[in-house]
Amino acid sequence: MVKIDTGNPEEKEEIGLQRSIDSSSEALSHSQAKIVTADLITSLASFQNAMKSSNMAAITALSASNLAHQIAKLTNVTLPQVNISSSYNNIFSSIQIDSVRNIVNSVNQIMNGFQFDYSKFAANLGEILKNIPSPYSEDEINEIIPNVERLAEQGWVIYYDFGDVYRRISADNIQELENEWLTQLKTDLSSENVYRELKESFLYPETLIESMFESYKSGNYYAAYTLATLAIDGALNRNSEQVTNEGRIPVGRRSVEVLDKQFVDKSFSEAGLVHWLQIFFKDTNNFTIDDPNRHMIGHGRWEGTIYEKDFLKLFNVILYLLRSIEFWHYSFLENL
């Protein structure tokens, strides 16, 4: 999710970028009925030009996200994965990477019944990705990971992308960004669609989600927080169960290690998530640490108050895992 300030002096550039993205979508949709390789390359070139036409990372992320949602409807089948360079994967957000991979997936459906050299197409797409400009300077890139990790130490992973989030967390005071996140989390907690999606997910037991929401709505944040720790723990060991062949399912810190190994290259937000999870499962030093975590809560040793904000930070991670784990499984299997 990205906010766009329509009063920005670069508004015309935004409109032009969106039109270019829309043209890419229309070209791909039309090509479902009748397509040759040239049409496909034209569509991809249009996407590339749209990405190049703006240096605004927030607008790029929004446009890529919109395109991804439109194209994703075309297909559920996959093409052999393109090898995206580590520099690209570290610079761009997971939303942007998803959009490119969804383009690849859509091509597989479009080209059904045609003889097509997948390897040649993958190489061409790889060249396109190399030419997409970085929205960040080298100095900014060197600062982002420490800032993301510091944010994790304050209890936050970056799930919502409000504006140019990675530059915003470079500021000493992130109160404005935090307030935006808290407002959106409360909105999602009141959404029937989010509630239903969580209950229907394979990651979380339906009864656990129901109990967590009921506890939150009644103001029992200690209970809601406790159930949220169980939900996160369960999501991670379910992930481990899907991607490992060990006789015993890795849990706790070992499940974090399993997840960490799934990443070929971490995005900024994924690096922050792993750092957050390491804190979430860290040793309690004989239950003497000053902040609640999975072990302090799960072993009944936390005697302090749990506030609404504490729970909302965990709910933020629950949503992050809901949106991401299926994609991670896809990436993991493609890299076997």
N, C-alpha and C positions, 0 to 999 in steps of 0.2 A: 504494500500500500504506500503510495507516494502522494504528497500534497504538492499541488502546482499553484503558484501565486500568479493569477491571471493578470495582475497589474504589473508584472515584470516587464522591463523594457525589451526583453528578448522574446516577447509573446509571438511575434511573427515567425520567429525561428521555430518555436514550439509547434505552431500550427502547420508549418511546412513539414516538420518532422513527422507529425501525426498523419498528414496526408500521404506521405511516402510510405509509412507503415501500413496504412489502410490499403494502399495500392498493392503492396506485397501480399496482403491477405487475400485481396480480390483476385490477384493473378493465380495464387495457389488454389483457391476455391474453384475458379474457372477451369484450371488444369485437371481437375478430377475427371471431367468428362472427356477432355481431349488434350493430350500433352505430348510434346517431344522434348528431348533433352535441352534444346535451346530455351524453351519456355521456362524450364526449371532453373537454369542458370540465370535467366533474366530476373526471376523472382528473387533469387538469393542475392544477386547484385543490387537489387532495389533495397533489400534489407540492409546490406552493407552500407549503401549510400545514406540510408536513413540514420544508421548508427554514427556515420562520420559527420553528418550535418550539424551535430551539436556536441559541445563539450560539457554540457550539463548532465552530470551523472544521474540526477534525480529524474530528469525527463527521459533519458535513455532507459532507465529501469522501468518507468511507467509504460513506455511504448513497447518495450520488449515483453513486458508482462501481458499487456493487452493482446499483442500478437500471439503469444504463447497460448492464451486462453482460447482464441479463435481457432488456431491450428490444431490444438489438442483434441477438438471435437471430431476431427477427420479420421482419427486412427487410434487403435489400441495395439498395433503391432510395431515391431522395432527393427531398426537397421543396425548392422554392426557399428559399435561405438566409434566416433571420431576421437582421435587422440588430441585433446585440447592441451596446449602448452601450459606448463606450470605458471608462467608469468601471467597469462590470461586468467587462469583459474583463481589465482590469488588476488588479482586486481578487481575482478568483476564479482557482483553479487550472485548468489545461487539462483535468484529469479532470472537474471540475464542468461546464465548458463543453461537453465531449464528451457528457456525460450528457444535457444539454438538447438538443443537436443530434440525439442518437440518438432522443429522444422525437419530434422533428420527423420524422425518417426513418421511424420506426415508423408514424406517422400516415398517411403516404403509402400504405403497404401496407394498413393497416386500412381506409382510405377508398376502396380500389380498387372501382370500379363505382358509386360514389355521386357525385352532383353536390355539389361543395364549394367554397366561396370560400376559396382558399388565402391570398389577400392579407388577408382579414379574420381568418383564423386566425393568420397571422403577426403581425398587429398586436396581437391578444389576448395571444399569447405574449410579445411585446415588453413589454407592460404588466406581465405577471407577473414578468419578469426585473427590471424597474425596481424592483419592490417587495421583492426579496430583500435582506435587510439585509447590510451589509458586516461581515465578522468583524474588521476592523481599523479603528483610529482613524486620523484624518488624519495625526497625528504618526507613527504606525507605518508608514503607507503611504509617507511621505516618507523613512523610514529604510530601507525594504526594498530598494529598487533598489541603493543604494550597498553594502549588506550582501551582496546577491547578486553584485555585481560584484567585491567584495573576495574572496568565496568562489571566484569564477572565477579570480582571480589566484593563488589557492592550489591551483588545478588541479581544482576541483570544479564540476560543474553539478548542479542539483537534479533527479535522476531519481526517486529513492525519496522518497516523502512519509511519513516516519515521524513521526507526531504533528503538532503545530502547527509545522511546519518553519520557516516564515518568522519566527516569533517566536524560535525556538531559534537561528537564525543571527544574531540581534541580540546574543547574548551574546558576550563577548570570547573565551571558550573554547568552541570547538565540538568538542572532542576526543571527547566522548561521542557526538555525532551522527556524526562521522567514523568512529568505531569501528563503529557500527551499519551504516553504508554498506559499509565494508570487509568485514564479516561477511556481508552479503547478497550482495555481489559474488562472494565466494568460493563461496557457495551456488549462485548462478546459473551460475558456471563449472563446477560439478559436475553441473548439471541437463541431462539428455538432451533434455528439451523445449526448453530455451533453445538448446542446441547445434544441434538440428535446425532450429529456427526461423531461426537466423542463417544456416545453410547454404542454406536454401530461399528466403531473402529475395532479391529482385531487387537489393538494395543491395550485397551482398557476394558475391564469388566463393566458391564452395564450397571450392576448394582453398586459398584464402587463409585462410578460417576454420579449416579443418583444421590447417593449418600453425601458425597462431597458437595454437590450443589445445594442440597437441603441444609447442610451444616453452614455453608456460606450465607445462604439467604436468612437463616435464623440468627446470624451474628456470632456463631460459635466458630471463631477463626482457628482456635487450637485444633478442633476436630477436623475442620476443612484442610488445614495445613498437614496434619498427620496423614489424612487420606491422600493428599496430593503427593507426599513423599512415597507412599506405597505405589501410586500410579506411575510415577517416574521410574521407580525401581523395577516395576513389572514391565514397563515398556522397554527398558534396556535389556532385561534378561530374555524377553521375547525376541528382541533383535538378535541377541547372541544365539538363541535357539535356531533362528532361521539361517545363520551364516557360518556356524561352526559345526564340526563333526565330533566334538568332544563327548565323552560318555556322560559327563555331568555338565549341566548348563551353567556357563559362567555367570556369576551374580556379583553385585556390588562393584568394587573397584575393578575386578576382572572383566566385568561387562563393559566398563568404560574403556579398558584396554582393547577389547574386541572392536568396539565402535571406532576407536582411534585408528586402528589398523585398516579399517574399511576405506579410509580416505586416501586417494592417490595424491591429491593436493587439497589442503583445506582452504575453504573460503574464509574471509575474515570472521563471519558470524560463526562458522563451524569451529574455528580456533577458540573463539570465546566460549562456545558451548562446552567443549572438552575441558577447558580450564574451570568452568563453573561446576561441571560434574566431578572433577577431582576434588574440589572443595566440598561438594555435597556428600561425598563418600570418604572424606579424609578421616584419619585416625583422631579419636577424641581425646587422646592423652589421658586415659583413665577418667573420661567424662569430665574433663576440666575446661574444655574450650568455652569461649564466651558467646558463641553464636549457635543457634540450632542447626543441625544437619540431619541426614538420614539416620545416623546411629544414635544421636542424642534423643531424637524423637522415638525411633523404633524400639529402643531399649528402655524407654520410659524414664529417661534421666534429665529431660528438660523441664526446669521448674519455673522458667520465666513466662512472661505474657507473649502470646502470638497476636500480632495486629493484622488488620485487613491487608495492609501493604505487604507484609511478609507472605501471606497466602497468594496475593496477586503475582508476586515474583515467581512463585512456583507454578501458578496457572499459566504464566507466560511460557515456561519451559514445556509444559504439557501440550500447549498448542504448537510449539516449535517441533516437538517430536512427532506429533500427529501429521504435520504437513511434510516432514522430511524423511521419515524412516523408509517409506515405500520407495522414494527416489534413491536413497542410499542403497537399498537392496538391488535395485536395477543396476546402479553403477558398479556395485561389488560383483554381481554375476557377469556383467559385461567384461570385467577385467580379470576374470579367472583364466 
